[in-house]
Amino acid sequence: MRSYCVLTAFAFAFMFSMGAGAAPTEVHGVDGDWDNPDGWPDGLASLNYYSGVTVAYGNGSQDQIRWGARTGTQSGLGFTGAASPMTVVTGDPFAIGQLAHFNNPIGAYTSITSVDLTITLSLAGIGDEGFTFELGIEETPNSPGPPRSNDIISFPNSYSLHSFDMDGTPYTLQLLGFGSSASNILRTFSSPEGGTQTTLLWGQITEPQVVPVPGALLLATLGVGLVRYLQRPLGDRRDRSHE
């Protein structure tokens, strides 16, 4: 009986350990930095960066990149990290922070077409982990009336998965898109001409699926088979052994 109980516990513990999920991750801070812009030469020459701009959202500190020949206020992007600490559940979307787009009239050929956003997460027990993603920027002519005057902020067609290690297990951070809620995430952010538009930037931390190697799968199968054999009455087992 004791052997049966031990083997039963072993077999089921082995099977469930292959699909066990990870504990929630504590995020103690989120920051963002702009880098590696690309675009028209006059747009690159017009760039300005601002850090620590006070805003009402999240951690209250916005980092901006601005571009465009000044006909008033420059266009640009801003990122503010979400308020912390926060608990992130592996596999569930969470708001990393707020993206702001400053859509103002600028001179022709003074825009940029893409820029990298490096997001730094301060993770409990790990420290700071940085993840860099590219954002595409489509500046449209300053003609009146949507949607022609809306600028478009987007991700590349394929996302890069950025990995980090936690307690010996590799995890990935993936940007999912823009939206006001986790149930309404879009790949693009359409920003009307004139003024400032904001949206939340959503991400997800995922753990790789564990695929049992053939030897491990065979061991689990043999364990379950042995458990079933030991469940039979002793006489049954003796009869089977003489067949």
C-alpha positions as CSV (number, residue, x, y, z in Angstrom):
1,M,0.0,0.0,0.0
2,R,2.8,2.4,0.9
3,S,4.5,1.7,-2.5
4,Y,1.3,2.4,-4.3
5,C,0.8,5.7,-2.5
6,V,4.3,6.9,-3.2
7,L,4.1,5.9,-6.9
8,T,0.7,7.6,-7.2
9,A,2.1,10.8,-5.7
10,F,5.2,10.7,-7.9
11,A,3.3,10.1,-11.2
12,F,0.7,12.9,-10.6
13,A,3.3,15.3,-9.3
14,F,5.4,14.7,-12.4
15,M,2.5,15.2,-14.7
16,F,1.3,18.4,-13.1
17,S,4.8,19.9,-12.7
18,M,5.1,19.8,-16.5
19,G,2.2,22.3,-16.8
20,A,2.6,24.3,-13.7
21,G,2.2,28.1,-14.0
22,A,4.4,30.8,-12.6
23,A,3.7,33.0,-9.6
24,P,2.7,36.6,-10.2
25,T,5.5,39.1,-10.9
26,E,5.9,42.3,-8.9
27,V,6.8,45.4,-10.9
28,H,8.3,48.1,-8.8
29,G,8.8,50.7,-11.5
30,V,8.4,51.5,-15.2
31,D,10.4,53.9,-17.3
32,G,10.8,54.7,-21.0
33,D,13.5,56.3,-23.2
34,W,13.5,57.4,-26.8
35,D,16.4,56.5,-29.1
36,N,17.5,55.7,-32.6
37,P,15.1,57.9,-34.6
38,D,15.0,57.7,-38.4
39,G,13.4,59.9,-41.0
40,W,14.0,63.0,-43.1
41,P,17.3,64.8,-42.6
42,D,15.6,68.0,-41.6
43,G,13.4,66.1,-39.2
44,L,16.4,64.5,-37.5
45,A,18.1,67.9,-37.3
46,S,15.1,69.3,-35.5
47,L,14.9,66.8,-32.7
48,N,14.5,67.7,-29.1
49,Y,14.3,65.5,-26.0
50,Y,12.6,66.3,-22.7
51,S,12.8,64.2,-19.6
52,G,10.7,64.3,-16.4
53,V,7.8,66.3,-17.8
54,T,5.1,66.4,-15.1
55,V,1.8,64.6,-16.0
56,A,-1.1,63.3,-14.1
57,Y,-0.9,59.7,-15.3
58,G,1.0,56.8,-13.7
59,N,4.4,57.6,-12.2
60,G,3.8,61.3,-13.1
61,S,7.1,61.6,-15.2
62,Q,6.9,61.7,-19.0
63,D,9.8,61.4,-21.4
64,Q,9.3,63.1,-24.8
65,I,10.9,63.2,-28.2
66,R,9.9,66.2,-30.4
67,W,10.5,66.9,-34.1
68,G,9.5,69.2,-36.9
69,A,10.3,72.7,-38.2
70,R,8.5,75.1,-35.8
71,T,5.4,76.7,-37.2
72,G,4.2,76.7,-33.5
73,T,4.7,73.7,-31.3
74,Q,6.7,70.7,-32.5
75,S,5.1,67.3,-33.0
76,G,6.3,64.3,-30.9
77,L,5.8,61.3,-28.7
78,G,5.8,60.9,-24.9
79,F,5.8,57.9,-22.7
80,T,4.8,57.7,-19.0
81,G,5.3,54.5,-17.0
82,A,2.3,53.0,-15.1
83,A,2.0,53.6,-11.4
84,S,3.9,51.1,-9.3
85,P,4.2,48.8,-7.5
86,M,1.8,46.6,-9.5
87,T,1.3,42.8,-9.8
88,V,1.6,41.3,-13.2
89,V,0.1,37.8,-13.8
90,T,2.0,35.7,-16.4
91,G,0.0,35.5,-19.6
92,D,-2.4,38.3,-18.7
93,P,-2.2,41.7,-20.6
94,F,-1.2,44.7,-18.4
95,A,-0.9,48.4,-19.0
96,I,2.8,49.2,-19.2
97,G,2.2,52.9,-19.5
98,Q,0.7,55.7,-21.4
99,L,1.7,56.8,-24.9
100,A,1.0,60.5,-25.9
101,H,1.2,61.8,-29.4
102,F,1.6,65.6,-29.9
103,N,0.1,66.1,-33.4
104,N,0.9,69.7,-34.5
105,P,1.4,71.3,-37.9
106,I,5.1,71.1,-38.9
107,G,7.0,72.0,-42.0
108,A,7.2,69.6,-45.0
109,Y,9.9,67.0,-44.8
110,T,10.8,67.7,-41.2
111,S,9.2,64.6,-39.7
112,I,10.6,61.3,-38.6
113,T,9.4,57.9,-39.7
114,S,10.4,55.6,-36.8
115,V,11.9,55.7,-33.3
116,D,12.9,53.1,-30.7
117,L,11.2,53.0,-27.3
118,T,13.2,51.3,-24.6
119,I,11.0,50.3,-21.6
120,T,12.7,49.5,-18.4
121,L,10.9,47.4,-15.9
122,S,12.1,47.1,-12.3
123,L,11.2,43.5,-11.4
124,A,11.2,42.2,-7.8
125,G,14.1,39.9,-7.1
126,I,15.7,40.6,-10.5
127,G,16.3,44.3,-10.9
128,D,16.0,46.5,-14.0
129,E,15.3,44.8,-17.3
130,G,15.3,46.9,-20.5
131,F,13.3,46.0,-23.6
132,T,13.6,48.0,-26.9
133,F,10.7,48.2,-29.5
134,E,10.4,50.1,-32.7
135,L,7.4,52.4,-33.3
136,G,6.5,53.5,-36.8
137,I,5.3,57.1,-37.4
138,E,3.2,58.1,-40.4
139,E,2.9,61.9,-40.6
140,T,0.1,62.8,-42.9
141,P,-0.4,66.1,-44.8
142,N,-2.0,68.9,-42.6
143,S,-5.2,68.9,-44.6
144,P,-8.5,69.6,-42.7
145,G,-10.8,66.9,-41.7
146,P,-10.2,63.3,-40.5
147,P,-9.1,60.8,-41.4
148,R,-6.7,62.3,-43.9
149,S,-5.0,64.5,-41.3
150,N,-4.7,61.8,-38.7
151,D,-1.2,60.6,-38.0
152,I,-0.6,56.9,-37.4
153,I,1.6,55.3,-34.8
154,S,2.2,51.6,-35.3
155,F,4.3,48.6,-34.5
156,P,6.3,46.5,-37.0
157,N,4.4,43.7,-38.7
158,S,6.2,41.1,-36.5
159,Y,7.0,41.6,-32.9
160,S,10.4,40.9,-31.4
161,L,10.2,38.8,-28.2
162,H,12.5,40.1,-25.5
163,S,13.6,37.6,-22.9
164,F,14.7,37.8,-19.3
165,D,15.5,35.2,-16.7
166,M,13.6,34.8,-13.4
167,D,14.6,32.0,-11.0
168,G,16.2,30.1,-13.8
169,T,13.2,30.3,-16.1
170,P,13.2,32.3,-19.3
171,Y,10.3,34.7,-19.7
172,T,9.4,37.1,-22.5
173,L,7.9,40.6,-22.7
174,Q,5.8,41.3,-25.7
175,L,4.1,44.6,-26.7
176,L,0.5,43.8,-27.7
177,G,-0.7,47.2,-28.9
178,F,-2.6,50.4,-28.0
179,G,-6.0,50.8,-26.4
180,S,-8.2,52.1,-23.6
181,S,-8.6,48.6,-22.1
182,A,-7.2,45.0,-22.4
183,S,-10.3,44.0,-24.3
184,N,-9.8,46.7,-27.0
185,I,-6.2,46.4,-28.1
186,L,-5.2,47.7,-31.6
187,R,-2.1,47.5,-33.6
188,T,-2.2,51.1,-34.6
189,F,-2.9,54.4,-32.9
190,S,-4.7,57.0,-35.0
191,S,-4.1,60.6,-33.8
192,P,-6.2,63.5,-35.2
193,E,-4.4,66.7,-36.3
194,G,-4.0,69.3,-33.6
195,G,-3.5,68.8,-29.9
196,T,-2.4,65.8,-27.8
197,Q,-3.9,62.3,-27.9
198,T,-3.2,59.6,-25.4
199,T,-3.6,55.9,-25.2
200,L,-2.4,53.0,-23.0
201,L,0.4,50.8,-24.2
202,W,-0.3,47.1,-23.4
203,G,2.1,44.3,-22.9
204,Q,2.3,40.7,-21.7
205,I,4.8,38.6,-19.9
206,T,4.8,35.0,-21.0
207,E,6.5,31.8,-19.8
208,P,7.6,29.2,-22.5
209,Q,5.4,26.2,-22.8
210,V,7.2,23.1,-21.4
211,V,7.2,20.3,-24.1
212,P,8.0,17.0,-22.4
213,V,11.0,15.2,-24.0
214,P,10.3,11.6,-25.1
215,G,12.1,10.1,-22.2
216,A,10.2,12.2,-19.7
217,L,6.9,11.3,-21.4
218,L,7.8,7.6,-21.3
219,L,8.6,7.8,-17.6
220,A,5.3,9.4,-16.9
221,T,3.4,6.8,-18.9
222,L,5.2,3.9,-17.2
223,G,4.5,5.5,-13.8
224,V,0.8,5.7,-14.5
225,G,0.8,2.1,-15.9
226,L,2.5,0.9,-12.7
227,V,0.0,2.6,-10.5
228,R,-2.9,0.9,-12.4
229,Y,-1.1,-2.4,-12.1
230,L,-0.7,-2.0,-8.3
231,Q,-4.4,-1.1,-7.9
232,R,-5.4,-4.7,-9.1
233,P,-6.1,-7.4,-6.5
234,L,-3.0,-9.5,-5.7
235,G,-4.6,-12.7,-7.2
236,D,-5.2,-10.9,-10.4
237,R,-1.6,-9.8,-10.7
238,R,-0.4,-13.4,-10.0
239,D,-2.7,-14.8,-12.7
240,R,-1.5,-12.2,-15.2
241,S,2.1,-13.0,-14.5
242,H,1.5,-16.7,-15.5
243,E,-0.2,-15.9,-18.8
